[in-house]
Amino acid sequence: MDEFYQELIRKLSGVGINSPRLEARLICAQATKSEPSQLTFPLTPQQKAEALKLLQQRLNHKPLDKILGHREFYKSDFLVDENVLSPRPDTEILVEEAIRLVEQNQPIRILDLGTGSGCIIESILAECPNAVGVGVDISPKSLLMAQKNAEQIGVSTRLKFIQADWFDRSFVQKTAQTFDLIVSNPPYIPTGDIQGLDPEVKNYDPYIALDGGADGLDSYRRIAELSVHLLKAGGYILLEAGIGQALDIAGIFQRQGFVLKQIVQDLSHIERCVILQKPVAEIKKDGI
Ligand SMILES: C[S@@+](CC[C@H](N)C(=O)[O-])C[C@H]1O[C@@H](n2cnc3c(N)ncnc32)[C@H](O)[C@@H]1O
């Protein structure tokens, strides 16, 4: 095996990186501007210098996708940077379930609360050609990234973005319409747990994308209130849940009159996606 490549693998495993061989290959591919499968050794001195620069960032625990500037999620490649949460494989289950619920050619309207890179709503729209969507985020920089991704994936003509804080009193007026489906992966880490997260997460994902308040559930409580107004009767809401949160989340929405349809586990058997439905009979709308 090439000596330089071996050295990268050694250094990566020395700081506890889980897939040092794969990451070394991806770093070399980026440094040589080649496809990982087409990579050839030895690297030129300039390419080695570039690879070492990338390696140093990884040794400082910058996530590889943020070094490379993009990440695969569901069936597409998404641009990522420090302004967006890195899309996680765990979230693909929410996309799969949403696509399963939406009959593929239905002309439905979807709301994504906390759109980030746009990975959820854009993956759904790519599979459902007659659906349209709105992506909301508090972060203007994440919306710029989501817009670029929408263009790259070819869904930008069916997707609008709104910059807004869902805790604002005027949120419903800003959104100004109702939806057949709401999807959301809101921040859900309890504030006190953030310091204990891996450096890849706590130092490189935006804090606003992580912090779910004292018990991690602040955003779910607010989204439940808002969904009473924003979801059409009979419409569905799909929420990503952190470990051990699914039943609490279901309870929050049930108290607002929603009906729990299913809790879906991810591949690690963690209850990851909570699916609720708004009953066809009108829910009483309190002031919000
Ligand atoms: C966990 S990230 C999810 C990002 C993306 N949907 C995904 O699944 O990868 C949560 C997102 O919610 C946004 N957010 C946090 N608080 C918000 C608020 N009060 N109003 C609107 N968006 C908010 C963050 O900026 C972040 O993009």
The ligand as a Gaussian input file, in Angstrom:
#p B3LYP/6-31G(d) Opt

LIG

0 1
 C      -31.622000      19.947000      13.581000
 S      -31.487000      21.202000      12.346000
 C      -32.265000      20.382000      10.960000
 C      -31.747000      20.809000       9.618000
 C      -32.239000      19.942000       8.449000
 N      -33.675000      19.973000       8.352000
 C      -31.783000      18.514000       8.622000
 O      -32.616000      17.654000       8.952000
 O      -30.579000      18.246000       8.445000
 C      -32.714000      22.360000      12.914000
 C      -32.896000      23.589000      12.045000
 O      -33.878000      24.425000      12.667000
 C      -33.488000      25.778000      12.565000
 N      -34.083000      26.499000      13.704000
 C      -33.714000      26.437000      15.001000
 N      -34.501000      27.210000      15.759000
 C      -35.402000      27.790000      14.920000
 C      -36.474000      28.709000      15.119000
 N      -36.766000      29.183000      16.338000
 N      -37.189000      29.093000      14.042000
 C      -36.880000      28.613000      12.809000
 N      -35.877000      27.752000      12.553000
 C      -35.136000      27.333000      13.606000
 C      -31.968000      25.734000      12.615000
 O      -31.407000      26.908000      12.056000
 C      -31.649000      24.444000      11.858000
 O      -31.435000      24.692000      10.492000

